[in-house]
Amino acid sequence: MDENMQVTTQNTDDNGSSSFFLKRKRRNNEVQKRHYEKMACFDQFLKLYKQSLKLKAKKQ
């Protein structure tokens, strides 16, 4: 399955379907990248939130 995808994505000028696969692959990569960026931000948010909770607990 993967080999077929690679073969069709290599020759984009021959037919429209291969460029479709290329575009879909590129779009999937962008979506995945955005997802990882969001998750990294969320992890940082959680760390800071936990720290603030600890500080509040110490003050009281």
mmCIF file of the N, C-alpha and C atoms, coordinates in Angstrom:
data_MODEL
# 
_entry.id   MODEL 
# 
loop_
_atom_site.group_PDB 
_atom_site.id 
_atom_site.type_symbol 
_atom_site.label_atom_id 
_atom_site.label_alt_id 
_atom_site.label_comp_id 
_atom_site.label_asym_id 
_atom_site.label_entity_id 
_atom_site.label_seq_id 
_atom_site.pdbx_PDB_ins_code 
_atom_site.Cartn_x 
_atom_site.Cartn_y 
_atom_site.Cartn_z 
_atom_site.occupancy 
_atom_site.B_iso_or_equiv 
_atom_site.pdbx_formal_charge 
_atom_site.auth_seq_id 
_atom_site.auth_comp_id 
_atom_site.auth_asym_id 
_atom_site.auth_atom_id 
_atom_site.pdbx_PDB_model_num 
ATOM 1   N N  . MET A 1 1  ? 0.828  -1.198 0.000   1.00 0.00 ? 1  MET A N  1 
ATOM 2   C CA . MET A 1 1  ? 0.000  0.000  0.000   1.00 0.00 ? 1  MET A CA 1 
ATOM 3   C C  . MET A 1 1  ? 0.870  1.259  0.000   1.00 0.00 ? 1  MET A C  1 
ATOM 4   N N  . ASP A 1 2  ? 1.843  1.323  0.890   1.00 0.00 ? 2  ASP A N  1 
ATOM 5   C CA . ASP A 1 2  ? 2.698  2.499  0.962   1.00 0.00 ? 2  ASP A CA 1 
ATOM 6   C C  . ASP A 1 2  ? 3.543  2.653  -0.295  1.00 0.00 ? 2  ASP A C  1 
ATOM 7   N N  . GLU A 1 3  ? 4.008  1.525  -0.834  1.00 0.00 ? 3  GLU A N  1 
ATOM 8   C CA . GLU A 1 3  ? 4.823  1.604  -2.040  1.00 0.00 ? 3  GLU A CA 1 
ATOM 9   C C  . GLU A 1 3  ? 4.017  2.204  -3.186  1.00 0.00 ? 3  GLU A C  1 
ATOM 10  N N  . ASN A 1 4  ? 2.764  1.802  -3.325  1.00 0.00 ? 4  ASN A N  1 
ATOM 11  C CA . ASN A 1 4  ? 1.919  2.366  -4.377  1.00 0.00 ? 4  ASN A CA 1 
ATOM 12  C C  . ASN A 1 4  ? 1.770  3.869  -4.209  1.00 0.00 ? 4  ASN A C  1 
ATOM 13  N N  . MET A 1 5  ? 1.558  4.301  -2.984  1.00 0.00 ? 5  MET A N  1 
ATOM 14  C CA . MET A 1 5  ? 1.402  5.731  -2.731  1.00 0.00 ? 5  MET A CA 1 
ATOM 15  C C  . MET A 1 5  ? 2.666  6.476  -3.150  1.00 0.00 ? 5  MET A C  1 
ATOM 16  N N  . GLN A 1 6  ? 3.831  5.943  -2.797  1.00 0.00 ? 6  GLN A N  1 
ATOM 17  C CA . GLN A 1 6  ? 5.079  6.609  -3.141  1.00 0.00 ? 6  GLN A CA 1 
ATOM 18  C C  . GLN A 1 6  ? 5.254  6.678  -4.651  1.00 0.00 ? 6  GLN A C  1 
ATOM 19  N N  . VAL A 1 7  ? 4.910  5.606  -5.339  1.00 0.00 ? 7  VAL A N  1 
ATOM 20  C CA . VAL A 1 7  ? 5.072  5.588  -6.791  1.00 0.00 ? 7  VAL A CA 1 
ATOM 21  C C  . VAL A 1 7  ? 4.165  6.635  -7.431  1.00 0.00 ? 7  VAL A C  1 
ATOM 22  N N  . THR A 1 8  ? 2.928  6.733  -6.951  1.00 0.00 ? 8  THR A N  1 
ATOM 23  C CA . THR A 1 8  ? 2.004  7.683  -7.572  1.00 0.00 ? 8  THR A CA 1 
ATOM 24  C C  . THR A 1 8  ? 2.362  9.119  -7.223  1.00 0.00 ? 8  THR A C  1 
ATOM 25  N N  . THR A 1 9  ? 2.967  9.354  -6.071  1.00 0.00 ? 9  THR A N  1 
ATOM 26  C CA . THR A 1 9  ? 3.275  10.737 -5.708  1.00 0.00 ? 9  THR A CA 1 
ATOM 27  C C  . THR A 1 9  ? 4.515  11.246 -6.427  1.00 0.00 ? 9  THR A C  1 
ATOM 28  N N  . GLN A 1 10 ? 5.365  10.354 -6.924  1.00 0.00 ? 10 GLN A N  1 
ATOM 29  C CA . GLN A 1 10 ? 6.603  10.810 -7.549  1.00 0.00 ? 10 GLN A CA 1 
ATOM 30  C C  . GLN A 1 10 ? 6.354  11.514 -8.882  1.00 0.00 ? 10 GLN A C  1 
ATOM 31  N N  . ASN A 1 11 ? 5.466  10.978 -9.714  1.00 0.00 ? 11 ASN A N  1 
ATOM 32  C CA . ASN A 1 11 ? 5.232  11.616 -11.013 1.00 0.00 ? 11 ASN A CA 1 
ATOM 33  C C  . ASN A 1 11 ? 3.933  12.412 -10.953 1.00 0.00 ? 11 ASN A C  1 
ATOM 34  N N  . THR A 1 12 ? 4.067  13.685 -10.595 1.00 0.00 ? 12 THR A N  1 
ATOM 35  C CA . THR A 1 12 ? 2.873  14.502 -10.393 1.00 0.00 ? 12 THR A CA 1 
ATOM 36  C C  . THR A 1 12 ? 2.322  15.019 -11.719 1.00 0.00 ? 12 THR A C  1 
ATOM 37  N N  . ASP A 1 13 ? 3.175  15.241 -12.717 1.00 0.00 ? 13 ASP A N  1 
ATOM 38  C CA . ASP A 1 13 ? 2.721  15.874 -13.951 1.00 0.00 ? 13 ASP A CA 1 
ATOM 39  C C  . ASP A 1 13 ? 1.959  14.920 -14.863 1.00 0.00 ? 13 ASP A C  1 
ATOM 40  N N  . ASP A 1 14 ? 2.109  13.616 -14.661 1.00 0.00 ? 14 ASP A N  1 
ATOM 41  C CA . ASP A 1 14 ? 1.498  12.655 -15.579 1.00 0.00 ? 14 ASP A CA 1 
ATOM 42  C C  . ASP A 1 14 ? -0.022 12.659 -15.485 1.00 0.00 ? 14 ASP A C  1 
ATOM 43  N N  . ASN A 1 15 ? -0.568 12.596 -14.258 1.00 0.00 ? 15 ASN A N  1 
ATOM 44  C CA . ASN A 1 15 ? -2.023 12.569 -14.131 1.00 0.00 ? 15 ASN A CA 1 
ATOM 45  C C  . ASN A 1 15 ? -2.447 13.271 -12.855 1.00 0.00 ? 15 ASN A C  1 
ATOM 46  N N  . GLY A 1 16 ? -3.702 13.680 -12.804 1.00 0.00 ? 16 GLY A N  1 
ATOM 47  C CA . GLY A 1 16 ? -4.190 14.474 -11.680 1.00 0.00 ? 16 GLY A CA 1 
ATOM 48  C C  . GLY A 1 16 ? -4.248 13.714 -10.382 1.00 0.00 ? 16 GLY A C  1 
ATOM 49  N N  . SER A 1 17 ? -4.431 12.395 -10.452 1.00 0.00 ? 17 SER A N  1 
ATOM 50  C CA . SER A 1 17 ? -4.616 11.635 -9.213  1.00 0.00 ? 17 SER A CA 1 
ATOM 51  C C  . SER A 1 17 ? -3.355 11.673 -8.358  1.00 0.00 ? 17 SER A C  1 
ATOM 52  N N  . SER A 1 18 ? -2.192 11.644 -8.993  1.00 0.00 ? 18 SER A N  1 
ATOM 53  C CA . SER A 1 18 ? -0.960 11.638 -8.208  1.00 0.00 ? 18 SER A CA 1 
ATOM 54  C C  . SER A 1 18 ? -0.783 12.966 -7.483  1.00 0.00 ? 18 SER A C  1 
ATOM 55  N N  . SER A 1 19 ? -1.115 14.076 -8.152  1.00 0.00 ? 19 SER A N  1 
ATOM 56  C CA . SER A 1 19 ? -0.993 15.363 -7.468  1.00 0.00 ? 19 SER A CA 1 
ATOM 57  C C  . SER A 1 19 ? -1.993 15.435 -6.323  1.00 0.00 ? 19 SER A C  1 
ATOM 58  N N  . PHE A 1 20 ? -3.141 14.760 -6.488  1.00 0.00 ? 20 PHE A N  1 
ATOM 59  C CA . PHE A 1 20 ? -4.115 14.701 -5.394  1.00 0.00 ? 20 PHE A CA 1 
ATOM 60  C C  . PHE A 1 20 ? -3.497 14.031 -4.182  1.00 0.00 ? 20 PHE A C  1 
ATOM 61  N N  . PHE A 1 21 ? -2.780 12.919 -4.415  1.00 0.00 ? 21 PHE A N  1 
ATOM 62  C CA . PHE A 1 21 ? -2.147 12.213 -3.297  1.00 0.00 ? 21 PHE A CA 1 
ATOM 63  C C  . PHE A 1 21 ? -1.086 13.091 -2.645  1.00 0.00 ? 21 PHE A C  1 
ATOM 64  N N  . LEU A 1 22 ? -0.342 13.817 -3.474  1.00 0.00 ? 22 LEU A N  1 
ATOM 65  C CA . LEU A 1 22 ? 0.690  14.703 -2.928  1.00 0.00 ? 22 LEU A CA 1 
ATOM 66  C C  . LEU A 1 22 ? 0.060  15.771 -2.048  1.00 0.00 ? 22 LEU A C  1 
ATOM 67  N N  . LYS A 1 23 ? -1.006 16.393 -2.546  1.00 0.00 ? 23 LYS A N  1 
ATOM 68  C CA . LYS A 1 23 ? -1.665 17.450 -1.774  1.00 0.00 ? 23 LYS A CA 1 
ATOM 69  C C  . LYS A 1 23 ? -2.209 16.892 -0.471  1.00 0.00 ? 23 LYS A C  1 
ATOM 70  N N  . ARG A 1 24 ? -2.817 15.700 -0.544  1.00 0.00 ? 24 ARG A N  1 
ATOM 71  C CA . ARG A 1 24 ? -3.392 15.107 0.655   1.00 0.00 ? 24 ARG A CA 1 
ATOM 72  C C  . ARG A 1 24 ? -2.292 14.804 1.672   1.00 0.00 ? 24 ARG A C  1 
ATOM 73  N N  . LYS A 1 25 ? -1.159 14.293 1.176   1.00 0.00 ? 25 LYS A N  1 
ATOM 74  C CA . LYS A 1 25 ? -0.043 13.975 2.073   1.00 0.00 ? 25 LYS A CA 1 
ATOM 75  C C  . LYS A 1 25 ? 0.469  15.247 2.743   1.00 0.00 ? 25 LYS A C  1 
ATOM 76  N N  . ARG A 1 26 ? 0.622  16.308 1.942   1.00 0.00 ? 26 ARG A N  1 
ATOM 77  C CA . ARG A 1 26 ? 1.122  17.572 2.474   1.00 0.00 ? 26 ARG A CA 1 
ATOM 78  C C  . ARG A 1 26 ? 0.160  18.126 3.520   1.00 0.00 ? 26 ARG A C  1 
ATOM 79  N N  . ARG A 1 27 ? -1.146 18.064 3.207   1.00 0.00 ? 27 ARG A N  1 
ATOM 80  C CA . ARG A 1 27 ? -2.156 18.578 4.135   1.00 0.00 ? 27 ARG A CA 1 
ATOM 81  C C  . ARG A 1 27 ? -2.134 17.782 5.440   1.00 0.00 ? 27 ARG A C  1 
ATOM 82  N N  . ASN A 1 28 ? -2.000 16.464 5.338   1.00 0.00 ? 28 ASN A N  1 
ATOM 83  C CA . ASN A 1 28 ? -1.938 15.627 6.537   1.00 0.00 ? 28 ASN A CA 1 
ATOM 84  C C  . ASN A 1 28 ? -0.738 16.000 7.394   1.00 0.00 ? 28 ASN A C  1 
ATOM 85  N N  . ASN A 1 29 ? 0.402  16.270 6.741   1.00 0.00 ? 29 ASN A N  1 
ATOM 86  C CA . ASN A 1 29 ? 1.599  16.651 7.490   1.00 0.00 ? 29 ASN A CA 1 
ATOM 87  C C  . ASN A 1 29 ? 1.377  17.960 8.234   1.00 0.00 ? 29 ASN A C  1 
ATOM 88  N N  . GLU A 1 30 ? 0.718  18.934 7.566   1.00 0.00 ? 30 GLU A N  1 
ATOM 89  C CA . GLU A 1 30 ? 0.462  20.223 8.209   1.00 0.00 ? 30 GLU A CA 1 
ATOM 90  C C  . GLU A 1 30 ? -0.463 20.049 9.404   1.00 0.00 ? 30 GLU A C  1 
ATOM 91  N N  . VAL A 1 31 ? -1.502 19.233 9.224   1.00 0.00 ? 31 VAL A N  1 
ATOM 92  C CA . VAL A 1 31 ? -2.455 19.009 10.312  1.00 0.00 ? 31 VAL A CA 1 
ATOM 93  C C  . VAL A 1 31 ? -1.752 18.357 11.495  1.00 0.00 ? 31 VAL A C  1 
ATOM 94  N N  . GLN A 1 32 ? -0.902 17.376 11.198  1.00 0.00 ? 32 GLN A N  1 
ATOM 95  C CA . GLN A 1 32 ? -0.173 16.679 12.259  1.00 0.00 ? 32 GLN A CA 1 
ATOM 96  C C  . GLN A 1 32 ? 0.753  17.649 12.997  1.00 0.00 ? 32 GLN A C  1 
ATOM 97  N N  . LYS A 1 33 ? 1.427  18.509 12.232  1.00 0.00 ? 33 LYS A N  1 
ATOM 98  C CA . LYS A 1 33 ? 2.345  19.465 12.835  1.00 0.00 ? 33 LYS A CA 1 
ATOM 99  C C  . LYS A 1 33 ? 1.587  20.408 13.766  1.00 0.00 ? 33 LYS A C  1 
ATOM 100 N N  . ARG A 1 34 ? 0.439  20.921 13.286  1.00 0.00 ? 34 ARG A N  1 
ATOM 101 C CA . ARG A 1 34 ? -0.361 21.823 14.112  1.00 0.00 ? 34 ARG A CA 1 
ATOM 102 C C  . ARG A 1 34 ? -0.823 21.121 15.382  1.00 0.00 ? 34 ARG A C  1 
ATOM 103 N N  . HIS A 1 35 ? -1.192 19.858 15.237  1.00 0.00 ? 35 HIS A N  1 
ATOM 104 C CA . HIS A 1 35 ? -1.656 19.095 16.396  1.00 0.00 ? 35 HIS A CA 1 
ATOM 105 C C  . HIS A 1 35 ? -0.549 19.004 17.445  1.00 0.00 ? 35 HIS A C  1 
ATOM 106 N N  . TYR A 1 36 ? 0.682  18.706 17.003  1.00 0.00 ? 36 TYR A N  1 
ATOM 107 C CA . TYR A 1 36 ? 1.786  18.583 17.957  1.00 0.00 ? 36 TYR A CA 1 
ATOM 108 C C  . TYR A 1 36 ? 2.096  19.929 18.605  1.00 0.00 ? 36 TYR A C  1 
ATOM 109 N N  . GLU A 1 37 ? 1.986  21.023 17.833  1.00 0.00 ? 37 GLU A N  1 
ATOM 110 C CA . GLU A 1 37 ? 2.228  22.346 18.406  1.00 0.00 ? 37 GLU A CA 1 
ATOM 111 C C  . GLU A 1 37 ? 1.199  22.648 19.487  1.00 0.00 ? 37 GLU A C  1 
ATOM 112 N N  . LYS A 1 38 ? -0.067 22.331 19.196  1.00 0.00 ? 38 LYS A N  1 
ATOM 113 C CA . LYS A 1 38 ? -1.122 22.567 20.187  1.00 0.00 ? 38 LYS A CA 1 
ATOM 114 C C  . LYS A 1 38 ? -0.863 21.754 21.441  1.00 0.00 ? 38 LYS A C  1 
ATOM 115 N N  . MET A 1 39 ? -0.466 20.497 21.274  1.00 0.00 ? 39 MET A N  1 
ATOM 116 C CA . MET A 1 39 ? -0.243 19.636 22.430  1.00 0.00 ? 39 MET A CA 1 
ATOM 117 C C  . MET A 1 39 ? 0.923  20.162 23.271  1.00 0.00 ? 39 MET A C  1 
ATOM 118 N N  . ALA A 1 40 ? 1.958  20.668 22.621  1.00 0.00 ? 40 ALA A N  1 
ATOM 119 C CA . ALA A 1 40 ? 3.097  21.221 23.357  1.00 0.00 ? 40 ALA A CA 1 
ATOM 120 C C  . ALA A 1 40 ? 2.654  22.434 24.166  1.00 0.00 ? 40 ALA A C  1 
ATOM 121 N N  . CYS A 1 41 ? 1.843  23.301 23.562  1.00 0.00 ? 41 CYS A N  1 
ATOM 122 C CA . CYS A 1 41 ? 1.325  24.467 24.280  1.00 0.00 ? 41 CYS A CA 1 
ATOM 123 C C  . CYS A 1 41 ? 0.483  24.019 25.463  1.00 0.00 ? 41 CYS A C  1 
ATOM 124 N N  . PHE A 1 42 ? -0.330 23.018 25.256  1.00 0.00 ? 42 PHE A N  1 
ATOM 125 C CA . PHE A 1 42 ? -1.213 22.541 26.320  1.00 0.00 ? 42 PHE A CA 1 
ATOM 126 C C  . PHE A 1 42 ? -0.400 21.965 27.475  1.00 0.00 ? 42 PHE A C  1 
ATOM 127 N N  . ASP A 1 43 ? 0.657  21.224 27.144  1.00 0.00 ? 43 ASP A N  1 
ATOM 128 C CA . ASP A 1 43 ? 1.527  20.675 28.192  1.00 0.00 ? 43 ASP A CA 1 
ATOM 129 C C  . ASP A 1 43 ? 2.130  21.794 29.031  1.00 0.00 ? 43 ASP A C  1 
ATOM 130 N N  . GLN A 1 44 ? 2.586  22.852 28.349  1.00 0.00 ? 44 GLN A N  1 
ATOM 131 C CA . GLN A 1 44 ? 3.177  23.973 29.067  1.00 0.00 ? 44 GLN A CA 1 
ATOM 132 C C  . GLN A 1 44 ? 2.125  24.644 29.953  1.00 0.00 ? 44 GLN A C  1 
ATOM 133 N N  . PHE A 1 45 ? 0.924  24.799 29.420  1.00 0.00 ? 45 PHE A N  1 
ATOM 134 C CA . PHE A 1 45 ? -0.167 25.391 30.197  1.00 0.00 ? 45 PHE A CA 1 
ATOM 135 C C  . PHE A 1 45 ? -0.430 24.568 31.456  1.00 0.00 ? 45 PHE A C  1 
ATOM 136 N N  . LEU A 1 46 ? -0.469 23.239 31.303  1.00 0.00 ? 46 LEU A N  1 
ATOM 137 C CA . LEU A 1 46 ? -0.729 22.385 32.467  1.00 0.00 ? 46 LEU A CA 1 
ATOM 138 C C  . LEU A 1 46 ? 0.359  22.547 33.529  1.00 0.00 ? 46 LEU A C  1 
ATOM 139 N N  . LYS A 1 47 ? 1.617  22.610 33.097  1.00 0.00 ? 47 LYS A N  1 
ATOM 140 C CA . LYS A 1 47 ? 2.712  22.777 34.054  1.00 0.00 ? 47 LYS A CA 1 
ATOM 141 C C  . LYS A 1 47 ? 2.534  24.069 34.846  1.00 0.00 ? 47 LYS A C  1 
ATOM 142 N N  . LEU A 1 48 ? 2.276  25.163 34.125  1.00 0.00 ? 48 LEU A N  1 
ATOM 143 C CA . LEU A 1 48 ? 2.121  26.454 34.793  1.00 0.00 ? 48 LEU A CA 1 
ATOM 144 C C  . LEU A 1 48 ? 0.915  26.449 35.716  1.00 0.00 ? 48 LEU A C  1 
ATOM 145 N N  . TYR A 1 49 ? -0.155 25.828 35.279  1.00 0.00 ? 49 TYR A N  1 
ATOM 146 C CA . TYR A 1 49 ? -1.377 25.775 36.084  1.00 0.00 ? 49 TYR A CA 1 
ATOM 147 C C  . TYR A 1 49 ? -1.132 25.016 37.389  1.00 0.00 ? 49 TYR A C  1 
ATOM 148 N N  . LYS A 1 50 ? -0.426 23.896 37.293  1.00 0.00 ? 50 LYS A N  1 
ATOM 149 C CA . LYS A 1 50 ? -0.121 23.116 38.494  1.00 0.00 ? 50 LYS A CA 1 
ATOM 150 C C  . LYS A 1 50 ? 0.770  23.912 39.441  1.00 0.00 ? 50 LYS A C  1 
ATOM 151 N N  . GLN A 1 51 ? 1.741  24.642 38.873  1.00 0.00 ? 51 GLN A N  1 
ATOM 152 C CA . GLN A 1 51 ? 2.611  25.471 39.707  1.00 0.00 ? 51 GLN A CA 1 
ATOM 153 C C  . GLN A 1 51 ? 1.799  26.526 40.445  1.00 0.00 ? 51 GLN A C  1 
ATOM 154 N N  . SER A 1 52 ? 0.876  27.167 39.736  1.00 0.00 ? 52 SER A N  1 
ATOM 155 C CA . SER A 1 52 ? 0.077  28.215 40.374  1.00 0.00 ? 52 SER A CA 1 
ATOM 156 C C  . SER A 1 52 ? -0.795 27.626 41.476  1.00 0.00 ? 52 SER A C  1 
ATOM 157 N N  . LEU A 1 53 ? -1.319 26.424 41.257  1.00 0.00 ? 53 LEU A N  1 
ATOM 158 C CA . LEU A 1 53 ? -2.120 25.781 42.305  1.00 0.00 ? 53 LEU A CA 1 
ATOM 159 C C  . LEU A 1 53 ? -1.278 25.508 43.544  1.00 0.00 ? 53 LEU A C  1 
ATOM 160 N N  . LYS A 1 54 ? -0.032 25.064 43.337  1.00 0.00 ? 54 LYS A N  1 
ATOM 161 C CA . LYS A 1 54 ? 0.852  24.797 44.471  1.00 0.00 ? 54 LYS A CA 1 
ATOM 162 C C  . LYS A 1 54 ? 1.131  26.082 45.243  1.00 0.00 ? 54 LYS A C  1 
ATOM 163 N N  . LEU A 1 55 ? 1.365  27.184 44.505  1.00 0.00 ? 55 LEU A N  1 
ATOM 164 C CA . LEU A 1 55 ? 1.640  28.459 45.161  1.00 0.00 ? 55 LEU A CA 1 
ATOM 165 C C  . LEU A 1 55 ? 0.436  28.923 45.970  1.00 0.00 ? 55 LEU A C  1 
ATOM 166 N N  . LYS A 1 56 ? -0.755 28.775 45.400  1.00 0.00 ? 56 LYS A N  1 
ATOM 167 C CA . LYS A 1 56 ? -1.973 29.164 46.123  1.00 0.00 ? 56 LYS A CA 1 
ATOM 168 C C  . LYS A 1 56 ? -2.118 28.338 47.394  1.00 0.00 ? 56 LYS A C  1 
ATOM 169 N N  . ALA A 1 57 ? -1.826 27.065 47.314  1.00 0.00 ? 57 ALA A N  1 
ATOM 170 C CA . ALA A 1 57 ? -1.947 26.184 48.480  1.00 0.00 ? 57 ALA A CA 1 
ATOM 171 C C  . ALA A 1 57 ? -0.956 26.599 49.568  1.00 0.00 ? 57 ALA A C  1 
ATOM 172 N N  . LYS A 1 58 ? 0.256  27.013 49.169  1.00 0.00 ? 58 LYS A N  1 
ATOM 173 C CA . LYS A 1 58 ? 1.263  27.431 50.146  1.00 0.00 ? 58 LYS A CA 1 
ATOM 174 C C  . LYS A 1 58 ? 0.827  28.706 50.861  1.00 0.00 ? 58 LYS A C  1 
ATOM 175 N N  . LYS A 1 59 ? 0.217  29.639 50.114  1.00 0.00 ? 59 LYS A N  1 
ATOM 176 C CA . LYS A 1 59 ? -0.192 30.916 50.706  1.00 0.00 ? 59 LYS A CA 1 
ATOM 177 C C  . LYS A 1 59 ? -1.271 30.705 51.755  1.00 0.00 ? 59 LYS A C  1 
ATOM 178 N N  . GLN A 1 60 ? -2.149 29.760 51.546  1.00 0.00 ? 60 GLN A N  1 
ATOM 179 C CA . GLN A 1 60 ? -3.244 29.545 52.500  1.00 0.00 ? 60 GLN A CA 1 
ATOM 180 C C  . GLN A 1 60 ? -2.830 28.655 53.621  1.00 0.00 ? 60 GLN A C  1 
# 
